[in-house]
Amino acid sequence: MAGLHCSVSQVKCYLRCPRQYDLKYVRGVKPAFVPVALAFGTAIHAALASHYHAIQAASPRSFEELVTVFRDAWSNAASGPVPLQVEDDADCDVVDRGVAMLRAFHAQAPAAHVEVEDVERAFSVELHDPVSGEVIEERLVGAFDLVVREAGRAVVIEHKTAARKWTADQLRYDFQVTAYRFAARLLGLGDVGLRLQILTKTKLPAVHVEDIERDDHAEDDFLRTVMGVLRAIDAGAFYPVRGWQCKGCQVAHACVGGGP
Ligand code: SF4
């Protein structure tokens, strides 16, 4: 895997389309655009990070301050070197939607009694083959959006923006939180709680707080998935998977045989 490190988003990219993985991470093809949803999610994340940083500093932010952080981050994303993917949404609709989502978040998010331990904590931990136990060269890298402490226990929280509430299957099988459980243990945080805070882009935005359970079997599954992907990459298995993902593919212009 590129750079002897491996992130959850790289593994998910490979599972979505191995050719997309090859173009993005092996050949380094420049993206033709930034998906609006990605830039939007980044801007919302920036606002939430600022919210929790301020709580940590015992100086909670007002709703208006959060909106300012969001608008600035969105404006940076929209004026970057790579153009945003053209969508039906007009720019002001995207901003309006973000403001409405932040209003829902600010109204619901606890502030005073949250014990914030870390915001956007980057990590790099060793990976091992779950069958042989052998530690491999590639390391798992990522970042926890937020770590809080509740009743003496660390809780790792991931923020998501989504079109709608996650389904039971999404909550049950998403392996990003499993990866976080694995990483948190190696970092010495113990048996952490896992939580998603999902901000929906629905007409009436809402914040869905989901506490997630993962166990050792889920971690074993996650490691087997990672090992399978790494072996396939080593073997050069970069076949195309054409489908819904082609429409938003940032490297479709370099996909031999045509894009979507
Ligand atoms: S255009 Fe489709 S098949 Fe080609 S790399 Fe992108 S997602 Fe894969």
Boltz pocket constraint, residues with backbone or C-beta under 6 A from the ligand:
constraints:
  - pocket:
      binder: B
      contacts: [[A, 17], [A, 19], [A, 20], [A, 23], [A, 240], [A, 241], [A, 242], [A, 243], [A, 245], [A, 246], [A, 249], [A, 250], [A, 251], [A, 252], [A, 255], [A, 258], [A, 259], [A, 260]]
      max_distance: 6.0
